[in-house]
Amino acid sequence: MAAPEADFHLASASPRRRELLLQLGYRFALITAGVEEIQGEAEAGEEYVLRVAREKAAAGVAARAPGDVRPVL
């Protein structure tokens, strides 16, 4: 899904997240972040979730077209 009227970019492969956002009426463009979601052995759950979210957001920002300032979630 990559609609020009999208309000933001979604850097998530979760079908459920997409479904929920669409049900709530949000318009978004999907960005494939390519981030591996593997928790490190010594990585606490909260650290893991925050790290993956940051990495996906950074990959999404890097993948945006030049001049595109819509946020990446």
NULUMNU-906251 format. One record per residue: residue in three letters; x, y, z of N, C-alpha, C in turn; chain. Coordinates in nm, 4 decimals. Example, Ala and Ser with C-alpha at 12.3 -4.5 7.8 and 13.67 -1.06 7.14 Angstrom:
# residues 2
ALA,1.3190,-0.5690,0.7800,1.2300,-0.4500,0.7800,1.3200,-0.3300,0.7800,A
SER,1.2850,-0.2250,0.7080,1.3670,-0.1060,0.7140,1.2900,0.0030,0.7870,A
END
This chain:
# residues 73
MET,0.0858,-0.1178,0.0000,0.0000,0.0000,0.0000,0.0896,0.1230,0.0000,A
ALA,0.0763,0.2067,-0.0981,0.1553,0.3286,-0.1044,0.0698,0.4379,-0.1662,A
ALA,-0.0181,0.4896,-0.0884,-0.1091,0.5929,-0.1378,-0.0446,0.7297,-0.1264,A
PRO,-0.0574,0.8148,-0.2292,0.0032,0.9479,-0.2236,-0.0566,1.0349,-0.1138,A
GLU,-0.1781,1.0044,-0.0710,-0.2412,1.0847,0.0335,-0.2068,1.0329,0.1733,A
ALA,-0.1095,0.9442,0.1842,-0.0724,0.8867,0.3135,-0.0274,0.9949,0.4112,A
ASP,-0.0693,0.9780,0.5357,-0.0323,1.0721,0.6414,0.1055,1.0429,0.6995,A
PHE,0.1443,0.9167,0.6937,0.2732,0.8755,0.7496,0.3177,0.7460,0.6835,A
HIS,0.4409,0.7064,0.7119,0.4960,0.5801,0.6642,0.4898,0.4794,0.7783,A
LEU,0.4606,0.3555,0.7437,0.4583,0.2491,0.8427,0.5716,0.1523,0.8114,A
ALA,0.6658,0.1405,0.9052,0.7799,0.0507,0.8878,0.7558,-0.0759,0.9692,A
SER,0.6473,-0.1437,0.9371,0.6093,-0.2649,1.0093,0.5542,-0.3662,0.9110,A
ALA,0.5933,-0.4918,0.9285,0.5426,-0.5984,0.8433,0.4219,-0.6666,0.9054,A
SER,0.3748,-0.6161,1.0173,0.2647,-0.6794,1.0892,0.1315,-0.6581,1.0181,A
PRO,0.0691,-0.7654,0.9690,-0.0612,-0.7506,0.9047,-0.1675,-0.6998,1.0031,A
ARG,-0.1575,-0.7397,1.1264,-0.2557,-0.6968,1.2269,-0.2436,-0.5472,1.2529,A
ARG,-0.1209,-0.4958,1.2611,-0.1016,-0.3523,1.2826,-0.1611,-0.2729,1.1673,A
ARG,-0.1369,-0.3205,1.0442,-0.1947,-0.2528,0.9267,-0.3469,-0.2540,0.9339,A
GLU,-0.4026,-0.3695,0.9669,-0.5476,-0.3831,0.9753,-0.6066,-0.2880,1.0785,A
LEU,-0.5455,-0.2806,1.1953,-0.5952,-0.1922,1.3007,-0.5889,-0.0453,1.2586,A
LEU,-0.4774,-0.0060,1.1995,-0.4628,0.1331,1.1561,-0.5660,0.1680,1.0488,A
LEU,-0.5909,0.0751,0.9565,-0.6915,0.0992,0.8529,-0.8307,0.1090,0.9132,A
GLN,-0.8611,0.0243,1.0104,-0.9917,0.0297,1.0767,-1.0121,0.1626,1.1484,A
LEU,-0.9025,0.2196,1.1967,-0.9097,0.3476,1.2662,-0.9122,0.4659,1.1684,A
GLY,-0.8996,0.4369,1.0397,-0.9101,0.5407,0.9385,-0.7796,0.6086,0.9009,A
TYR,-0.6666,0.5538,0.9447,-0.5375,0.6137,0.9104,-0.4975,0.5759,0.7689,A
ARG,-0.4310,0.6691,0.7021,-0.3766,0.6458,0.5693,-0.2250,0.6435,0.5819,A
PHE,-0.1624,0.5406,0.5296,-0.0175,0.5273,0.5445,0.0426,0.4603,0.4220,A
ALA,0.1704,0.4789,0.4074,0.2478,0.4122,0.3027,0.3420,0.3141,0.3718,A
LEU,0.3469,0.1918,0.3226,0.4343,0.0914,0.3821,0.5779,0.1110,0.3368,A
ILE,0.6688,0.0947,0.4302,0.8113,0.0962,0.4005,0.8688,-0.0341,0.4543,A
THR,0.9410,-0.1057,0.3701,1.0063,-0.2274,0.4160,1.1348,-0.1882,0.4870,A
ALA,1.1384,-0.2137,0.6178,1.2520,-0.1705,0.6976,1.3688,-0.2678,0.6885,A
GLY,1.3435,-0.3963,0.6696,1.4504,-0.4948,0.6579,1.5285,-0.5139,0.7863,A
VAL,1.4656,-0.4949,0.8997,1.5315,-0.5086,1.0294,1.5014,-0.6465,1.0857,A
GLU,1.6063,-0.7181,1.1234,1.5872,-0.8496,1.1844,1.5388,-0.8331,1.3273,A
GLU,1.4365,-0.9060,1.3604,1.3787,-0.8961,1.4946,1.4250,-1.0141,1.5790,A
ILE,1.5524,-1.0111,1.6136,1.6116,-1.1175,1.6942,1.6629,-1.0572,1.8237,A
GLN,1.6124,-1.1093,1.9334,1.6521,-1.0588,2.0650,1.7868,-1.1179,2.1042,A
GLY,1.8785,-1.0312,2.1485,2.0084,-1.0759,2.1960,1.9949,-1.1538,2.3258,A
GLU,2.0867,-1.2459,2.3497,2.0798,-1.3303,2.4696,2.0765,-1.2489,2.5983,A
ALA,2.1558,-1.1440,2.6046,2.1640,-1.0634,2.7269,2.0734,-0.9408,2.7214,A
GLU,1.9911,-0.9317,2.6188,1.9070,-0.8145,2.5982,1.7718,-0.8320,2.6685,A
ALA,1.7421,-0.7409,2.7580,1.6129,-0.7446,2.8273,1.5007,-0.7158,2.7279,A
GLY,1.3808,-0.7601,2.7596,1.2675,-0.7420,2.6703,1.2438,-0.5978,2.6307,A
GLU,1.2470,-0.5081,2.7286,1.2241,-0.3663,2.6997,1.3339,-0.3099,2.6101,A
GLU,1.4588,-0.3478,2.6357,1.5701,-0.3013,2.5526,1.5537,-0.3507,2.4086,A
TYR,1.5135,-0.4751,2.3946,1.4931,-0.5348,2.2626,1.3865,-0.4594,2.1829,A
VAL,1.2716,-0.4373,2.2448,1.1610,-0.3691,2.1769,1.2013,-0.2278,2.1368,A
LEU,1.2675,-0.1560,2.2264,1.3105,-0.0192,2.1947,1.4136,-0.0178,2.0825,A
ARG,1.5087,-0.1126,2.0863,1.6120,-0.1187,1.9821,1.5499,-0.1462,1.8454,A
VAL,1.4620,-0.2447,1.8384,1.4003,-0.2794,1.7101,1.3166,-0.1624,1.6577,A
ALA,1.2415,-0.0967,1.7453,1.1610,0.0186,1.7031,1.2503,0.1292,1.6484,A
ARG,1.3603,0.1565,1.7158,1.4533,0.2608,1.6674,1.5132,0.2233,1.5325,A
GLU,1.5547,0.0968,1.5195,1.6158,0.0523,1.3947,1.5160,0.0593,1.2787,A
LYS,1.3917,0.0201,1.3031,1.2900,0.0271,1.1980,1.2620,0.1713,1.1591,A
ALA,1.2526,0.2584,1.2579,1.2276,0.3998,1.2285,1.3426,0.4596,1.1483,A
ALA,1.4657,0.4291,1.1876,1.5825,0.4818,1.1156,1.5865,0.4288,0.9725,A
ALA,1.5568,0.3003,0.9536,1.5550,0.2426,0.8193,1.4439,0.3054,0.7364,A
GLY,1.3303,0.3312,0.7991,1.2195,0.3944,0.7287,1.2520,0.5352,0.6849,A
VAL,1.3148,0.6117,0.7718,1.3542,0.7486,0.7379,1.4537,0.7464,0.6217,A
ALA,1.5483,0.6529,0.6258,1.6480,0.6432,0.5190,1.5852,0.6020,0.3861,A
ALA,1.4735,0.5296,0.3902,1.4094,0.4801,0.2684,1.3123,0.5800,0.2059,A
ARG,1.2791,0.6869,0.2773,1.1859,0.7856,0.2217,1.2461,0.8533,0.0997,A
ALA,1.1592,0.8977,0.0133,1.2027,0.9725,-0.1049,1.2595,1.1078,-0.0609,A
PRO,1.3534,1.1626,-0.1375,1.4066,1.2948,-0.1042,1.2933,1.3971,-0.0924,A
GLY,1.2968,1.4750,0.0123,1.1962,1.5781,0.0346,1.0720,1.5293,0.1082,A
ASP,1.0594,1.3995,0.1260,0.9432,1.3437,0.1971,0.9689,1.3566,0.3467,A
VAL,0.8888,1.4365,0.4131,0.9094,1.4597,0.5565,0.8005,1.3956,0.6432,A
ARG,0.7172,1.3121,0.5804,0.6149,1.2452,0.6614,0.6825,1.1554,0.7650,A
PRO,0.6253,1.1479,0.8845,0.6856,1.0671,0.9902,0.6826,0.9183,0.9564,A
VAL,0.7737,0.8471,1.0204,0.7818,0.7019,1.0060,0.7481,0.6401,1.1402,A
LEU,0.6504,0.5520,1.1408,0.6112,0.4812,1.2625,0.6426,0.3345,1.2473,A
END
